[in-house]
């Protein structure tokens, strides 16, 4: 599929922008009310805490007041032989105060647990709504990938970022373990070994890497990749560090690529092909992505009720594209793109500025703000 503006110039992102725009509007309409509900719950939590602290402080002040009053009467009490009464009043007051504060602390804990449960439910719902859109709907993002293989399971992570926003995905792959032979059937690397019956001599030997586990990989989404390969008994551990068409290979922490004899036995083309397949693994072998965290300015956006700030970042990117669509289109009130399919059939897809504005304005004040950022309001 090829996507262009109405004047046939290519869209900077080769995606169905109209669909993404409609998905973003839907996303905003769903998440903003949830965030507002979570914000009210957080405010409720603060009020609960302040109310409990005020009551506890009042009990402490009452207890101190009773103690001070009794001490002021101490002389008369002693002359009347009522010292035991004074002590009993003090003990009783302290006991009642302690019991009351315990009740308040228990009530506070129960109220906070109930509020936290509701907030957690809203946070989970928010992540599930954001996840499919964040997978592909955020333009101009940069992603890094990693996985760690342990206990017959691969744990993968994708960290993406744009502007001051960062979001993490948990990756599930279509296999539970990864060996070199899964990417390259026959691959070997040269190492030094000692041999000989009478005289031990060091010689170069090629190790079959087929059954070596790829226990970790880190890929910056561009050229840089680091991978660790290990056999079952950990006798041979290799680390590959690659940048573009250059690479370094460490064998048990010794760089074999700078060793003249080992380098002669190194099949460079095979190494580069394996590196290429390692990089492709993060795109062809990922079974699913699940959004697990969203950050803005280094802080959790959901916990801090700042998802709307994330939406504004996306809206700004979409607004720039809307502006270009209107400038390069024939109808200045319609956001239009052209789609060319593989069979060369061409269609146009559009949505009016008025419709986008209407759907956003239905959200409320946040929707009006998004409409302004996205250049679809008359302000």
HELIX and SHEET records of a PDB file:
HELIX    1   1 UNK A   17  UNK A   72  1                                  56    
HELIX    2   2 UNK A   74  UNK A   79  1                                   6    
HELIX    3   3 UNK A   83  UNK A  136  1                                  54    
HELIX    4   4 UNK A  180  UNK A  183  1                                   4    
HELIX    5   5 UNK A  256  UNK A  258  5                                   3    
HELIX    6   6 UNK A  260  UNK A  264  1                                   5    
HELIX    7   7 UNK A  268  UNK A  284  1                                  17    
HELIX    8   8 UNK A  307  UNK A  327  1                                  21    
HELIX    9   9 UNK A  353  UNK A  361  1                                   9    
HELIX   10  10 UNK A  365  UNK A  373  1                                   9    
SHEET    1   A 3 UNK A   2  UNK A   4  0                                        
SHEET    2   A 3 UNK A 334  UNK A 340 -1                                        
SHEET    3   A 3 UNK A 346  UNK A 352 -1                                        
SHEET    1   B10 UNK A 254  UNK A 255  0                                        
SHEET    2   B10 UNK A 246  UNK A 251 -1                                        
SHEET    3   B10 UNK A 237  UNK A 243 -1                                        
SHEET    4   B10 UNK A 225  UNK A 230 -1                                        
SHEET    5   B10 UNK A 213  UNK A 219 -1                                        
SHEET    6   B10 UNK A 142  UNK A 150 -1                                        
SHEET    7   B10 UNK A 153  UNK A 162 -1                                        
SHEET    8   B10 UNK A 165  UNK A 173 -1                                        
SHEET    9   B10 UNK A 286  UNK A 296 -1                                        
SHEET   10   B10 UNK A 299  UNK A 300 -1                                        
SHEET    1   C 2 UNK A 188  UNK A 195  0                                        
SHEET    2   C 2 UNK A 201  UNK A 208 -1                                        
END                                                                             
